[in-house]
């Protein structure tokens, strides 16, 4: 599954995305998601310095990102 929610309230954009993890998908040679997560955090710090908050979490069942940007 994929769940997306985007909202704007009092000068802030809120974005939430959550997706299930397919445990049967074990593709050889796939780069760890940790590299992608660090790239996203670095890019957000460059594009929205001091006006964003990003929280990324992973469980055995799903992966979730909560992003808040001041506009």
N, C-alpha and C positions, 0 to 999 in steps of 0.2 A: 504494500500500500504506500501511497504518498499523500500526505496531508499538508496543505498550504494555507496560510492565513496572512493577509496583508491589511493593515489598518493605519489610519492617520488620526491622531488626537492631540490637540493642544500643542501643535508645532513639532510633533514627533511622528516618525514613521516606525511602525512595528511590523516585523516580518518574522514569521515562524514557519519552519519546514521540518517535517518529521517523516522518515521513511523506514520501512521494514528492512531488515537485513536478511538476505537469502543465504542461509548456511550451506546450501548445496552448490553454490557458485564458487568453486575454488579454482579460479583460472591461474595457471602458472605464469609467472612473470609480471603479475600485476603489482604496481608500486603501492606501498602502504598509504592509507588515507592520511596518515600523520603529516606527510609532506604537503598534501593539499590543504590541510587545516592550517598549518603554519603559514602557507602562502596567502590564504584568505585573511588571516589575522594581520599579517604584514601589510597587505594591500589596503585593508580597512584603516589601519593606522596612518597610512600615507594619504588616502583620499579624504578621510574624516577625522583628522587629529583632534582629540579631546571632545568630540561631539557624537561619539558612538559607543555602544556597548554590545559586545558579541559574546554569547555563551554557546559552547558546543559540547554536547554530551553523547555518549554512546553506551548502550547496554547490549546484552546478548541478543535482544529482539529488535532494537531500532536505533536509529541515529537521529539526533535532533539539533537544530540550530535556531537560536533566538537572537534576533538582531534588532537594535533600537538605534535610530539616527535622528539627531536634532536637525530640524529644517528651518 
